[in-house]
Amino acid sequence: MKTVFLSLALVMGVVVAVGADHPIDATPCEIVKNPGAFSGKMVRVRGEVVTFFEIADIRAKCDSGMAMIALWYPTMVQDSNAPDFKLVKDKAFKDLEAALSERGGGIEVVSPAKTPADIHEVHVFATLVGRLDGPDKLVAKDEHGKTVTLSTFGFTPSMKYTTRLVLKSVVDVGVSK
């Protein structure tokens, strides 16, 4: 009986470990329609990555309009919602950065040397994996341990997004001309 229990525990452990490594496939439309179902979970999402000055997002056309999810690198999260993973900077990630760079954009905030007039909107299609943060993550602890509400700006300084994807890895990149 002890052997059966140990075997079952090992199998369950493997299932849990494998499940933790496999993100949930979701579309931007599904995420924006029901962000609470995905918040705090790893997701794989395909959409159009759009960058402009201080903003990077994932977009898709939906029946009810446009779905937009803020896109952040893990190092950009400076509060108690910081992820427990690092960004995988492999070939697919470098392909995304190169595609965005070729078109004048990038995910991180643009350098002060460039003004909004110097930057044009950049569009690249990609499949991304990361942790989805929904509206429940708009409350965080600051550096002093005080609870603060981030809802004044949502997840970006220029526009109000109530969902963000904290990028872990890039699966593939497809450039639209």
C-alpha positions in Angstrom: 0.0 0.0 0.0 2.9 2.3 0.8 4.4 1.7 -2.6 1.1 2.4 -4.3 0.7 5.7 -2.4 4.3 6.7 -3.2 3.8 5.9 -6.9 0.6 7.9 -7.0 2.3 10.8 -5.2 5.1 10.8 -7.7 2.7 10.6 -10.7 0.7 13.5 -9.3 3.8 15.5 -8.7 4.9 15.0 -12.3 1.4 16.1 -13.5 1.5 19.2 -11.3 5.0 20.0 -12.5 4.1 19.5 -16.1 0.9 21.5 -15.8 2.8 24.5 -14.3 5.1 24.6 -17.3 2.3 24.6 -19.9 0.6 27.9 -20.4 -3.2 28.2 -21.2 -3.9 29.0 -24.9 -6.1 32.1 -25.1 -6.9 34.8 -27.6 -6.7 38.5 -26.7 -10.5 38.6 -27.1 -11.1 35.8 -24.6 -8.7 37.5 -22.1 -10.2 41.0 -22.4 -13.8 39.5 -22.2 -13.0 37.6 -19.0 -9.7 38.8 -17.5 -10.4 37.3 -14.0 -10.3 33.8 -15.5 -6.7 34.3 -16.7 -5.3 36.7 -14.0 -2.2 35.3 -12.4 -1.9 32.5 -14.9 0.6 31.8 -17.6 -1.0 32.2 -21.0 0.1 31.7 -24.6 -1.5 34.4 -26.8 -1.1 35.3 -30.5 -1.8 38.8 -31.6 -0.5 42.0 -33.2 2.2 43.6 -31.1 1.9 47.3 -31.5 4.4 49.8 -30.1 4.2 53.6 -29.9 6.3 55.9 -27.8 5.6 54.7 -24.2 3.2 51.9 -25.0 3.5 48.4 -26.2 0.4 46.2 -26.4 -1.1 43.1 -27.9 -4.1 43.7 -30.1 -6.8 41.7 -31.9 -10.1 42.5 -33.6 -13.0 41.0 -31.8 -16.8 40.9 -32.4 -17.2 43.6 -29.7 -14.4 45.8 -30.9 -10.6 45.9 -30.3 -9.0 43.9 -27.5 -5.8 45.5 -26.2 -3.5 44.0 -23.5 -0.5 46.0 -22.2 2.8 44.2 -22.8 5.6 44.5 -20.2 9.0 42.9 -19.7 9.5 41.3 -16.2 12.0 44.0 -15.3 9.3 46.7 -15.8 7.2 45.4 -12.9 8.6 47.2 -9.8 6.0 46.3 -7.2 4.7 43.3 -5.3 3.4 41.8 -8.5 6.9 41.2 -9.8 7.1 37.9 -11.6 9.2 34.9 -10.3 10.7 34.4 -13.8 13.1 36.1 -16.1 12.6 36.9 -19.8 14.0 34.2 -22.1 16.1 36.1 -24.6 16.4 33.4 -27.3 16.3 33.7 -31.1 12.5 34.2 -31.2 12.8 37.1 -28.7 15.6 38.6 -30.7 13.5 38.2 -33.8 10.7 40.2 -32.1 13.1 42.9 -31.0 14.7 43.1 -34.5 11.3 43.3 -36.2 10.1 46.1 -33.8 13.5 47.9 -34.1 13.4 47.8 -37.9 10.2 49.6 -37.8 11.3 52.3 -35.3 9.7 50.9 -32.1 10.4 48.8 -29.1 8.7 47.4 -26.0 10.5 49.4 -23.3 10.0 53.2 -22.9 11.7 55.1 -25.7 14.8 57.1 -24.9 14.4 60.8 -24.1 16.3 61.6 -27.3 13.3 60.6 -29.3 10.0 62.5 -29.2 6.5 61.2 -30.0 6.9 63.0 -33.4 10.0 60.8 -34.2 8.2 57.5 -33.4 5.6 55.9 -35.6 3.3 53.0 -34.6 4.9 49.6 -35.2 2.9 46.4 -35.9 4.4 42.9 -35.7 2.4 39.6 -35.2 3.7 37.3 -32.6 2.9 34.4 -30.3 3.9 35.3 -26.7 4.0 33.4 -23.4 3.7 35.2 -20.1 1.8 35.9 -16.9 -1.5 37.6 -17.4 -2.3 40.3 -14.8 -6.0 41.3 -14.7 -7.8 44.1 -12.8 -7.2 42.4 -9.5 -3.5 43.1 -9.9 -4.1 46.9 -10.1 -3.6 46.8 -6.3 0.0 46.3 -5.2 2.5 46.9 -2.3 4.9 49.8 -2.8 8.5 49.8 -1.7 7.4 50.7 1.9 4.9 47.8 2.1 1.9 50.2 1.7 -1.0 49.0 -0.4 -1.5 51.3 -3.4 -4.1 51.3 -6.2 -2.6 51.4 -9.7 -6.0 52.0 -11.3 -5.3 55.8 -11.8 -3.3 54.8 -14.9 -4.0 51.1 -15.3 -0.9 49.3 -16.5 0.5 52.1 -18.7 1.2 55.8 -18.2 -0.4 57.0 -21.3 -3.5 54.8 -21.7 -5.6 52.9 -19.3 -5.2 49.1 -19.7 -6.8 46.8 -17.1 -4.8 43.7 -18.3 -1.2 43.2 -19.0 1.0 40.3 -20.2 4.3 40.1 -18.3 6.4 38.5 -21.1 8.3 35.3 -20.3 9.1 34.1 -23.9 8.4 34.6 -27.5 7.2 31.5 -29.5 7.2 33.0 -33.0 7.2 36.2 -34.9 5.5 37.1 -38.2 6.1 40.4 -39.8 3.3 42.2 -41.7 4.4 44.5 -44.5 
